[in-house]
Amino acid sequence: MSLKKHILDLRKRKEQVQMGGGEKAIEKQVASGKMTARDRVLALVDKNSFTEYDLFVEHEARDFGMDKMQLHGDGVIIGTGTIYGAPICIFAQDFTVAGGSLGLMHARKITKIMDHALKMRVPLIGINDSGGARIQEGVNSLAGYGEIFYRNTLASGVIPQISVILGPCAGGAVYSPALTDFVFVVDQISKMFITGPGVIKSVLGEEISMEALGGARVHAEITGNAHFFAMSEAECIEQIKKLITFIPWNNNKKAKVFPPKMPKFTGNIEDLIPADPKQPYDVRDVIRAIVDDSDFFEIQELWAANIIIGFGRLNGETVGFVANQPLVLAGVLDCDSSDKAARFIRYCDAFNIPIVTLEDMPGYLPGVDQEHAGVIRHGAKVLYAYSEATVPKITVILRKAYGGGYIAMNSRHLGADFMFAWPMAEIAVMGPEGAANIIFKKEIEEAEDPDKMRQLKVLEYKEKFANPFVAAAKGYIDSVIEPSETRELLLHAIEVSAHKDDHRPAKKHGIPPF
Amino acid sequence: MKTKTFEGLVDFAILSMKYKTRLTKKFENRKHYVDPNSNHILSVIPGTVVEIFVKVGDTIKAGESIMVLEAMKMMNQILMPHDGKIKAIHVVEGNKIPKNHLMIEVE
């Protein structure tokens, strides 16, 4: 063969393999409203930046007639590329090839790109669209999953790991996404469960659709397994690209700094908050009034909405926000919101992202269901995560900081670097009503008009104790600030803590209350 | 400037304070606590009733096997919780039942 012929032969081979499961299977994939694996990868990475590896890998299965089956690329695409210039490693399961089922070589390709990502210290993105284990390959499939989980765990906290669920992801397969940092789902397309509707029907006789059991909305709203919910694959891809702009390439780097922008919000920030601590507001409005370009990128928007988490920029630098949401369940901490906040705090700490906490909460949620669901253990995660974190930690108490909530929400006592409070902040063991009822029990009971006396005593307690100045007098609060100063002070705090160097006792690892 | 108003607010009491706020679906659908009745034998796992060894009126000693519930490929023996009499049986052999289903009442 002449050189030219070799090149033509290579092109022909590539073309053939790049067709995945063939025209018919591709038609079927598109008809079900899904993009092909290759189109997904190309839509996600910068133009002309994708380089594929292991295109010519073939499976070695011999049983059940597998020796006669050719599976192009063994049902998965792997490669490297860039997103807005940031290098990434990526794999995408190809549902058109044997339903994207995971066999030994399929798994080998995935673990190869995972090893590469970890060695090169770049983010890993996995697109899941697979019917599950390739049953014909038996225990080799299980081995493949296990080797993926092991690498997910090794890479955890070293490189960002992103899972995108764009099809079924069932049984053991769900544990790889669960071990990664961020899970993206798309309405009607993503399906995740350990045991599917078939098994549930045969065991229980209960009929449930895949969508109702483990659809995108279920994981975004009820289970908290998903972090980002989109209505279409195109929207999902935009979300992933945006996330990449907020996070660093690995745990030795800081996120890219963007040109600073003023918030679009121009009003008075204090007008966003009702003076009456019993009236709600949307704390996201406060975050948007503070961050660059009023651009707040919320995570887990639909789940445990009583706490808000997400990224924004201050002076161009990525900051993680944790904020109680008085609009939902009065902003209490409960099992789910504690879990949500704690994991995010650990993410920020692992990837050198300063944490800003906006506090306005009445405490932990009372109730038998909460106590029996282990709110002690879940609530402790917040204390653990804040105490453990060594990134710059800044708290602004907007209004209420009662009881355990005051301690939990990045208080000075858990190692906050900067504690600011707005002048209307109420820092106390409990709300003024409750406190007055206990402290002045005798006076209230013995008064001629107990109700009037109660009101008086509540007011007295409020004036004397439910304010930021008692805590400021002890140095627990560094500054009582005017709301309009908030952004400037946060910028300053981030600036002066750029070289923060804080260490925890050397250990193999802690034992957080998982 | 007036502060924003929000829809769907309800009164929500935390200790002595009542807050105006929205609820979550999960909170609204939470199960209310019921004291467990030691005379009610509930399924601890979803499964299939394979065999029932007792009938209404039988006097059974604590620890004796009264039925078999197959679940997760395991034949689970259901034991009598205390000495007593079988008052009612709410399942028949072959029934597929969910978790916390009332199977047998004793007295």
Interface residues (C-beta under 8 A of the other chain):
Chain A: V203 L204 G205 E206 E221 I222 G267 N268 D271 L272 I273 P274 P277 K278 Q279 P280 Y281 D282 D285 A304 A305 N306 P326 L327 V328 L329 A330 G331 V332 D336 P362 G363 L365 P366 G367 V368 D369 H372 M430 G431 E433 G434 N437
Chain B: M1 T3 K4 F6 L9 F12 I14 L15 S16 M17 K18 Y19 K20 T21 R22 L23 T24 K25 K26 F27 R30 K31 H32 Y33 P46 G47 T48 A71 K96 I97 P98
